[in-house]
Amino acid sequence: MTDHPACEGALCPKGNALLEILNHEERLKYPLKKVGDGFVRVTWDEALDLVAQGLSRNLRKHGPKSLGFLASSRCNNEENYLMQKMARLLGSPNVDNCARLCHSPTVVGLGATFGAGAMTNNLLDLENSKCIFAIGTNFTEAHPIVSRWAQKAKDKGAKVIVADPRITSTSWMADIHLRLNPGSDIDLLRGMMKVILDEGLADLEFINSRTVGFEDLQESLSDYSLQEAAEKTGITVGEIVNAARFMQSRPHPLYSIPWASPSTSAEQITSRPVPLWRSSAARSGGREQESGPCAARTMCKGTAIWAVCRSFIPATRDLVILRQSSSSKPAGV
């Protein structure tokens, strides 16, 4: 499929590696039942009967809350949708998956900022970027197809800023590598925002007309110093200032957010810097800035969209908000 818009016919190394997994001699090929200290092979009918009997028995004795369902971001969309459907059909609120831990922070942060926890751009737009800011991601290893488009942008003159404590294959392509202390992402971003505000690099007209909560952000940075940012991140004041100036001097930058940080950190990473960094694009007359969260697993986004977790229903609709909305409606509506 050389005309495919994203991969242009190139296979992702992760996809190539699947051939080794499928044909590996230790791959599980049939159901196994625990007997004593080992496992014995059983038929599919026997395995399905055991599962159905166990679910039915616990449902009768202990109620639906005694049942738990754990889906996987290695499964496809259809399988994950059916898993959460079965859990809710049986009345169990206990349905979960690994993406709730690693990907849900981006859903919360981007959802609060943009209205949806997803990329604001398509992958091909990476090639048009003039500056790429990657924080908390080693996309050359984790997302090889993404790295191909980032490299195309770099070949066209784009500059790359990488914030990562480690030296990685992504940092090799960086024009600026910020080797911050682990867990200090927020401190770095606050420092960069401090520079942007203090040096008048933000487009206040754009911010005032397109965003809310900017005054709160200004207040939170009023007593924050670059010296404090440097102490917490392990990066010099000069490096923080240089990175902020460098990024704001380039039209329509794109930045990546981390997939594996605590909810509060990721929410601030996504929601707080966006108004400032998008303002750079508005001021320069370029295209709007784009945000591209990187997920960790093959189907992290799919499990999030199909709501394989207790607090959402498919299409990432928040149950708490839906319940509040329905309870506030007049009777009969």
C-alpha positions, -999 to +999 in steps of 0.1 A: +000+000+000+025+026-012-004+051-014-013+048+023-013+083+037+005+075+070+030+047+063+035+052+026+039+014+022+065+010+049+059-015+077+063-005+113+091-026+130+065-035+157+043-051+130+072-069+115+081-084+150+046-099+152+056-126+128+081-138+153+055-138+181+029-156+160+053-184+152+071-186+185+074-221+200+063-208+234+032-190+222-001-201+239-021-219+213-049-235+233-066-232+267-048-245+298-065-254+331-046-251+364-044-286+380-022-289+411+010-271+404+008-273+367-015-268+337-033-293+315-047-288+281-085-286+277-109-280+248-123-246+239-158-259+249-145-269+283-127-236+289-158-215+279-180-236+302-157-231+331-157-193+326-194-192+322-201-213+352-177-192+373-193-160+363-228-173+369-219-188+403-204-156+416-232-135+402-258-155+421-238-157+454-222-123+456-239-100+430-226-082+400-200-062+419-181-094+426-172-097+389-141-080+374-132-076+337-097-066+325-094-058+289-062-052+269-048-025+247-033-053+227-067-064+217-086-048+188-115-023+190-142-049+185-129-072+213-125-044+238-160-030+230-175-065+236-156-068+268-171-036+283-205-045+269-205-079+286-194-064+319-222-039+318-247-064+306-240-084+337-242-053+359-206-051+369-190-017+373-156-034+375-142-031+340-107-018+334-076-018+311-040-007+312-047+024+291-067+039+320-034+044+338-011+054+310-035+071+285-063+085+307-042+115+318-041+127+282-078+121+279-084+142+310-059+170+301-067+173+264-104+167+270-105+197+294-085+218+269-097+208+235-129+189+242-114+155+232-085+135+244-069+130+209-045+145+185-056+179+171-039+171+138-032+143+114+001+125+113+011+140+080+011+175+094+043+166+113+061+171+080+050+207+079+062+215+113+089+241+118+096+231+154+088+198+172+088+198+210+089+162+223+085+157+260+081+124+278+083+104+246+109+084+228+089+083+196+117+069+174+114+036+193+079+037+205+063+051+173+086+045+144+061+057+118+057+090+137+095+094+136+096+090+098+074+121+095+094+140+121+125+132+102+109+145+070+102+178+088+138+179+100+151+173+065+130+204+055+147+225+082+125+219+112+141+222+146+136+195+173+135+201+211+135+169+232+129+170+270+141+136+284+165+126+312+179+099+290+200+099+258+177+081+233+174+077+196+149+106+197+174+128+214+199+121+187+179+141+163+174+170+187+188+204+182+182+211+219+182+182+244+169+192+278+181+165+302+157+173+330+154+154+363+129+126+363+094+139+373+102+175+368+083+180+335+058+205+351+087+225+365+103+228+331+071+238+314+063+264+341+098+278+336+093+280+298+059+297+303+075+322+327+100+332+300+072+335+274+052+358+296+080+379+310+096+385+276+063+393+259+065+364+235+028+355+240+001+368+217-023+382+244-049+392+218-051+356+207-052+343+242-078+367+254-101+359+225-096+321+223-089+309+259-103+309+294-084+307+327-054+327+315-055+350+346-052+319+368-021+308+349-005+342+353-012+342+390+003+307+394+035+319+378+038+353+395+060+340+423+077+312+403+113+320+394+136+305+368+161+298+395+135+275+412+128+259+378+165+253+373+169+238+408+140+214+403+148+203+367+186+202+369+187+223+338+204+257+338+184+289+336+201+297+302+189+264+288+153+270+298+153+305+284+170+294+252+144+266+247+115+289+252+128+316+229+138+290+203+104+275+202+085+308+202+106+320+173+095+292+150+061+292+133+034+266+140+054+242+163+041+208+173+047+193+207+042+158+221+030+150+256+040+121+278+019+090+280+031+077+314+029+105+340+005+110+369-029+125+360-022+159+376+011+163+358-003+153+324-033+175+328-012+205+334+012+196+306-016+195+281-039+223+293-016+250+307+010+255+280-013+252+250-027+288+250+008+302+251+023+280+225-006+282+202-003+320+204+031+317+187+015+303+156-012+330+156+014+358+159+036+344+132+008+340+107+015+303+104-009+274+108-022+267+143-001+247+167-008+211+170-008+187+199-001+150+194-002+127+224+017+095+222+001+063+235+021+034+247+002+004+234-012-006+200-048+001+209-046+026+239-067+050+221-092+023+211-097+011+246-102+047+257-127+055+230-147+023+237-146+031+274-132-001+288-133+015+323-160+022+349-162+060+346-169+063+309-192+048+283-183+045+246-172+076+227-154+086+260-185+101+275-181+108+312-207+090+333-205+115+361-212+144+338-240+125+321-256+117+354-254+153+365-269+165+332-297+140+334-305+148+370-307+185+363-333+181+335-369+190+343-393+161+349-405+145+317-375+156+296 
